[in-house]
Amino acid sequence: MNTLVQRIETAKDANDKAVQSSMLSPRFYTTDFAEINRINIEPLRKEWDIMMREYEGDNNHDHFQRDASFADEVAQSMTQLSKEMRQEFIDFLVSSLTSEYSGCILYNEIRKNISNPDLKQLMAYMARDEARHAGFINQSLRDFDLGIDLGSLKREKAYTFFKPKYILYATYLSEKIGYARYITIFRHLERHPDKRFHPIFRWFERWCNDEFRHGESFALIIRANPHLLRGGNVLWIRFFLLAVYATMYVRDHTRPMLHEAMGLDSATYDYAVFDITTQITRQVFPIALDTDNPKFRAGLAKLFTISKANDLAKKQGGWLGKLKQAWFVSQACLVFGKLYLLPIKRQVLTADVRMEPVW
């Protein structure tokens, strides 16, 4: 039995899982709306207006509709999964929903609290897309009688304050790595349809193209404000790259059976995603992490080992368990610091900001 995944047996368990805040769980964010309101995209007005017309066209408006075979596939495939595998898949759905809904809330709150017409329009479109994604995942959770109360989640989950530039870096990266994750799974299952154990994976291609377009929007914002890519801000870019990659690696390795069921190895999958993300982020980031460096890979593996030990200390409880947790957190910080100081790759930004989702 996978002791790293919290068991979800009831709708209350699912809602409690979504509300939890931890190093690995998706977070809800708030920011300085007045500063967001002052963002200027005029240097890339032509590209911006083209993108807004794409959003207005809404080419995915009918994508998130379950077809007649969806329920039949669920009924047939879910009975073939072990209880442990079923738990990992449900954990994946809850985490994915929380992440998508986090974006919906953030974009909607920015929309309501700013007057900047460009950003206000963008946030409305992106909140629309993320609401569809979260709702679609929630339908699959309801198949297990585990639907999330989104209104309650919005009220009860803790919010983390991020400065606007942190929001830009982190959101750009999360949207692009989200694309890389979904398209890697979709392409793999396209080649191995026998490994597609749930019909939701059939929706991943056009779904992840929404994620790609969201990232393109933030790429335009960042490139239109080049001070965000100079000086000390490069250190923040480096931090968010490492934080997102490390979190993804550790989280994915807590659900190894999920990838095994799809015929994937967690580490191989993660590094394929990192490679795609590195290729994409040339449009914005002047640096990239050297994810092929053996020291980098050993460091991520060490973070996962520490995370497992920390989870056991949490379960142990008491003063000794808390003492162990403090030790493991300090060790994780030390490893993260060493990873942060590893050599990085410098890269020249692409001439054209926009990219096509060709992976």
C-alpha positions as CSV (number, residue, x, y, z in Angstrom):
1,M,0.0,0.0,0.0
2,N,1.2,3.5,-0.9
3,T,1.5,5.3,2.5
4,L,2.5,8.5,0.8
5,V,-1.0,9.1,-0.6
6,Q,-3.7,10.2,1.8
7,R,-6.6,7.8,1.5
8,I,-9.8,9.3,0.1
9,E,-12.9,7.2,0.7
10,T,-15.7,9.8,1.1
11,A,-16.6,13.2,-0.3
12,K,-15.5,14.7,3.0
13,D,-12.1,13.1,2.6
14,A,-11.8,14.6,-0.9
15,N,-12.8,18.1,0.3
16,D,-10.5,17.9,3.2
17,K,-7.6,16.9,0.9
18,A,-8.4,19.9,-1.4
19,V,-8.4,22.3,1.5
20,Q,-5.1,21.2,2.9
21,S,-2.0,23.4,2.5
22,S,1.4,21.8,2.3
23,M,4.7,22.1,0.4
24,L,3.3,19.8,-2.3
25,S,-0.4,20.7,-2.5
26,P,-1.6,23.4,-5.0
27,R,-2.1,26.8,-3.3
28,F,-4.5,29.6,-3.6
29,Y,-3.0,33.0,-4.2
30,T,-3.7,36.7,-3.8
31,T,-1.6,39.7,-4.8
32,D,-1.2,43.5,-5.0
33,F,-4.1,44.4,-7.4
34,A,-3.0,48.0,-7.7
35,E,0.4,47.0,-9.0
36,I,-1.2,44.5,-11.4
37,N,-3.4,47.3,-12.6
38,R,-0.3,49.3,-13.7
39,I,1.0,46.6,-16.0
40,N,1.6,47.9,-19.5
41,I,1.5,45.7,-22.6
42,E,1.8,48.5,-25.3
43,P,5.2,47.4,-26.6
44,L,3.5,44.2,-27.8
45,R,0.1,45.6,-28.7
46,K,-0.2,43.9,-32.1
47,E,0.6,40.4,-30.6
48,W,-1.7,41.1,-27.7
49,D,-4.7,42.0,-29.9
50,I,-4.2,38.9,-32.0
51,M,-4.3,36.8,-28.8
52,M,-7.4,38.5,-27.5
53,R,-9.2,37.6,-30.7
54,E,-8.1,34.0,-30.2
55,Y,-9.7,34.0,-26.7
56,E,-12.8,35.6,-28.0
57,G,-13.1,32.9,-30.7
58,D,-13.2,30.4,-27.9
59,N,-12.3,27.4,-30.0
60,N,-12.6,25.0,-27.0
61,H,-16.1,26.1,-26.0
62,D,-17.6,22.7,-26.7
63,H,-14.6,20.6,-25.8
64,F,-15.4,19.9,-22.2
65,Q,-18.5,17.8,-22.9
66,R,-18.5,14.1,-21.9
67,D,-19.6,11.9,-24.8
68,A,-21.8,8.9,-24.6
69,S,-19.0,6.4,-24.2
70,F,-17.5,8.2,-21.2
71,A,-19.5,6.5,-18.5
72,D,-19.1,3.1,-20.2
73,E,-15.3,3.5,-20.2
74,V,-15.3,4.5,-16.5
75,A,-17.4,1.5,-15.5
76,Q,-15.3,-0.9,-17.4
77,S,-11.8,0.4,-16.6
78,M,-12.2,1.4,-12.9
79,T,-13.1,-2.2,-11.9
80,Q,-9.8,-3.4,-13.3
81,L,-7.7,-1.1,-11.1
82,S,-6.4,-2.1,-7.7
83,K,-7.5,-0.2,-4.7
84,E,-4.1,1.4,-4.4
85,M,-4.1,2.5,-8.0
86,R,-7.6,3.9,-7.7
87,Q,-6.4,5.9,-4.7
88,E,-3.5,7.4,-6.6
89,F,-5.8,8.3,-9.5
90,I,-8.3,10.0,-7.2
91,D,-5.4,11.9,-5.5
92,F,-4.3,13.0,-9.0
93,L,-7.8,14.2,-9.8
94,V,-8.2,16.2,-6.5
95,S,-4.8,17.8,-6.9
96,S,-5.5,18.7,-10.5
97,L,-8.9,20.2,-9.7
98,T,-7.4,22.2,-6.9
99,S,-4.7,23.6,-9.2
100,E,-7.1,24.5,-12.0
101,Y,-9.6,26.1,-9.5
102,S,-6.7,28.0,-8.0
103,G,-6.1,29.7,-11.3
104,C,-9.8,30.4,-11.8
105,I,-10.0,32.1,-8.4
106,L,-6.8,34.2,-8.9
107,Y,-7.8,35.4,-12.3
108,N,-11.3,36.2,-11.3
109,E,-10.1,38.1,-8.2
110,I,-7.7,40.1,-10.3
111,R,-10.5,40.9,-12.8
112,K,-12.8,42.2,-10.1
113,N,-10.1,44.4,-8.5
114,I,-8.5,46.1,-11.5
115,S,-9.6,48.6,-14.1
116,N,-6.8,48.0,-16.6
117,P,-8.9,47.0,-19.7
118,D,-6.3,44.8,-21.2
119,L,-5.6,42.7,-18.1
120,K,-9.3,42.7,-17.1
121,Q,-10.2,41.2,-20.4
122,L,-7.5,38.6,-20.2
123,M,-8.4,37.5,-16.7
124,A,-12.0,37.1,-17.6
125,Y,-11.1,34.7,-20.5
126,M,-8.6,32.7,-18.4
127,A,-11.0,32.4,-15.4
128,R,-13.5,31.1,-17.9
129,D,-11.1,28.4,-19.2
130,E,-10.0,27.3,-15.7
131,A,-13.5,27.1,-14.5
132,R,-14.3,24.7,-17.3
133,H,-11.2,22.6,-16.5
134,A,-12.1,22.4,-12.8
135,G,-15.7,21.6,-13.5
136,F,-14.7,18.8,-15.9
137,I,-12.4,17.2,-13.4
138,N,-15.1,17.5,-10.8
139,Q,-17.5,15.5,-13.0
140,S,-15.0,12.6,-12.9
141,L,-14.7,12.9,-9.1
142,R,-18.5,12.7,-8.9
143,D,-18.4,9.4,-10.7
144,F,-16.8,8.1,-7.5
145,D,-19.3,10.1,-5.3
146,L,-16.3,12.3,-4.4
147,G,-17.2,15.7,-5.9
148,I,-15.6,18.8,-4.4
149,D,-17.7,21.7,-3.1
150,L,-16.0,24.5,-5.0
151,G,-17.7,27.3,-3.0
152,S,-16.6,25.8,0.2
153,L,-13.1,25.3,-1.1
154,K,-12.9,28.9,-2.1
155,R,-13.9,30.0,1.4
156,E,-11.9,27.6,3.5
157,K,-8.5,27.1,1.8
158,A,-5.7,29.4,3.0
159,Y,-4.4,32.0,0.6
160,T,-0.8,32.9,0.0
161,F,0.3,36.5,-0.9
162,F,2.6,36.7,-3.9
163,K,4.0,39.9,-5.3
164,P,2.8,40.6,-8.9
165,K,6.1,39.7,-10.4
166,Y,6.1,36.4,-8.6
167,I,2.6,35.8,-9.9
168,L,3.8,36.4,-13.4
169,Y,6.8,34.1,-13.2
170,A,5.0,31.3,-11.3
171,T,1.9,31.4,-13.3
172,Y,3.7,31.5,-16.7
173,L,5.7,28.5,-15.6
174,S,2.8,26.6,-14.1
175,E,0.8,27.0,-17.3
176,K,3.6,26.0,-19.6
177,I,4.6,23.0,-17.5
178,G,1.0,22.1,-17.3
179,Y,0.9,21.9,-21.1
180,A,4.1,19.9,-21.1
181,R,2.7,17.4,-18.6
182,Y,-0.6,16.9,-20.4
183,I,0.8,16.7,-23.9
184,T,3.4,14.2,-22.8
185,I,0.7,11.9,-21.4
186,F,-1.6,12.4,-24.3
187,R,1.1,11.6,-26.9
188,H,2.2,8.5,-25.0
189,L,-1.4,7.2,-24.7
190,E,-1.9,8.0,-28.4
191,R,0.8,5.5,-29.1
192,H,-0.4,3.1,-26.4
193,P,-4.2,3.3,-26.3
194,D,-4.3,0.1,-24.3
195,K,-2.7,2.0,-21.4
196,R,-5.5,4.6,-21.2
197,F,-7.3,3.5,-18.1
198,H,-9.7,6.4,-17.9
199,P,-11.5,8.4,-20.6
200,I,-10.4,11.8,-19.2
201,F,-7.1,11.4,-20.9
202,R,-8.8,11.6,-24.3
203,W,-9.4,15.3,-23.6
204,F,-5.8,16.2,-22.7
205,E,-4.7,17.6,-26.1
206,R,-7.1,20.5,-26.6
207,W,-7.2,20.9,-22.8
208,C,-3.5,21.5,-22.6
209,N,-3.7,23.9,-25.6
210,D,-5.7,26.1,-23.2
211,E,-2.8,25.9,-20.8
212,F,-0.4,26.8,-23.6
213,R,-2.3,29.9,-24.6
214,H,-2.5,31.0,-21.0
215,G,1.2,30.8,-20.8
216,E,1.5,32.8,-24.0
217,S,-0.5,35.6,-22.4
218,F,2.0,35.8,-19.5
219,A,4.9,35.6,-21.9
220,L,3.6,38.7,-23.7
221,I,3.2,40.5,-20.4
222,I,6.7,39.6,-19.2
223,R,8.4,40.4,-22.6
224,A,6.5,43.8,-22.7
225,N,8.1,44.6,-19.4
226,P,11.8,43.7,-19.9
227,H,12.9,44.9,-16.5
228,L,11.3,41.7,-15.2
229,L,14.1,39.7,-17.0
230,R,17.1,41.7,-15.7
231,G,19.3,42.1,-12.6
232,G,18.1,40.5,-9.4
233,N,14.9,39.3,-11.1
234,V,16.9,36.6,-12.8
235,L,17.6,35.1,-9.4
236,W,13.8,34.9,-8.8
237,I,13.3,33.2,-12.2
238,R,15.9,30.7,-11.2
239,F,14.2,30.1,-7.8
240,F,10.8,29.5,-9.4
241,L,12.1,27.2,-12.0
242,L,13.7,25.0,-9.3
243,A,10.8,25.2,-7.0
244,V,8.3,24.1,-9.7
245,Y,10.5,21.3,-11.0
246,A,11.3,20.0,-7.5
247,T,7.7,20.1,-6.4
248,M,6.6,18.3,-9.5
249,Y,9.3,15.6,-9.2
250,V,8.5,14.9,-5.5
251,R,4.7,14.9,-6.1
252,D,4.9,12.6,-9.1
253,H,7.1,10.1,-7.2
254,T,4.5,9.9,-4.5
255,R,2.1,8.4,-7.1
256,P,4.3,5.9,-9.0
257,M,1.5,3.4,-9.8
258,L,-0.3,6.2,-11.7
259,H,2.5,6.4,-14.2
260,E,3.2,2.7,-14.2
261,A,-0.4,2.1,-15.2
262,M,0.1,4.3,-18.2
263,G,3.3,2.6,-19.1
264,L,5.5,5.5,-17.9
265,D,8.4,5.7,-15.5
266,S,7.9,8.7,-13.2
267,A,11.5,10.0,-13.5
268,T,11.6,9.5,-17.3
269,Y,8.3,11.3,-17.6
270,D,9.4,14.2,-15.4
271,Y,12.6,14.8,-17.3
272,A,10.7,14.7,-20.6
273,V,8.4,17.3,-19.2
274,F,11.4,19.4,-18.0
275,D,12.9,19.2,-21.5
276,I,9.8,20.5,-23.2
277,T,9.4,23.2,-20.6
278,T,13.0,24.3,-21.2
279,Q,12.4,24.5,-24.9
280,I,9.3,26.6,-24.4
281,T,10.6,29.0,-21.8
282,R,13.3,30.3,-24.3
283,Q,10.5,32.7,-25.3
284,V,10.8,34.4,-21.9
285,F,13.5,33.2,-19.5
286,P,17.2,34.2,-20.1
287,I,18.3,31.1,-18.2
288,A,17.4,27.4,-17.9
289,L,18.2,24.8,-15.4
290,D,20.7,22.0,-16.5
291,T,18.3,19.2,-15.7
292,D,20.7,16.7,-17.3
293,N,23.4,17.4,-14.7
294,P,23.8,14.2,-12.6
295,K,24.1,16.4,-9.5
296,F,20.7,18.0,-10.3
297,R,19.1,14.6,-10.7
298,A,20.6,13.2,-7.6
299,G,19.4,16.3,-5.7
300,L,15.8,15.8,-6.8
301,A,16.0,12.1,-5.8
302,K,17.3,13.2,-2.4
303,L,14.4,15.6,-1.9
304,F,12.0,12.8,-2.5
305,T,13.8,10.6,0.0
306,I,13.6,13.4,2.6
307,S,9.9,14.0,1.8
308,K,9.1,10.3,2.4
309,A,10.9,10.4,5.7
310,N,9.1,13.6,6.7
311,D,5.8,12.1,6.0
312,L,6.6,9.2,8.3
313,A,7.6,11.7,11.0
314,K,4.2,13.4,10.6
315,K,2.4,10.1,11.1
316,Q,4.6,9.3,14.1
317,G,3.4,12.6,15.8
318,G,4.4,13.7,19.3
319,W,7.4,15.7,20.2
320,L,9.8,13.2,18.6
321,G,7.9,13.3,15.4
322,K,8.0,17.1,15.3
323,L,11.7,17.1,16.1
324,K,12.3,14.8,13.2
325,Q,10.1,17.0,10.9
326,A,12.2,20.0,11.8
327,W,15.4,18.0,10.9
328,F,14.0,16.8,7.6
329,V,12.8,20.3,6.6
330,S,16.3,21.7,7.4
331,Q,17.8,18.9,5.2
332,A,15.4,19.7,2.4
333,C,16.3,23.4,2.5
334,L,20.0,22.4,2.4
335,V,19.5,20.2,-0.7
336,F,17.4,22.9,-2.3
337,G,20.1,25.4,-1.7
338,K,22.8,23.2,-3.3
339,L,20.5,22.7,-6.3
340,Y,20.0,26.4,-6.6
341,L,23.8,27.0,-6.8
342,L,24.4,24.5,-9.5
343,P,25.6,25.9,-12.9
344,I,22.7,27.1,-15.1
345,K,22.4,27.5,-18.9
346,R,22.2,30.9,-20.5
347,Q,19.9,31.2,-23.4
348,V,19.0,33.9,-26.0
349,L,15.3,34.8,-26.1
350,T,13.4,34.0,-29.2
351,A,12.8,36.8,-31.7
352,D,9.1,36.1,-31.8
353,V,7.5,35.9,-28.4
354,R,4.6,33.7,-29.5
355,M,5.1,29.9,-29.9
356,E,3.0,27.2,-31.4
357,P,2.0,24.0,-29.3
358,V,3.9,21.6,-31.6
359,W,5.0,19.0,-29.1
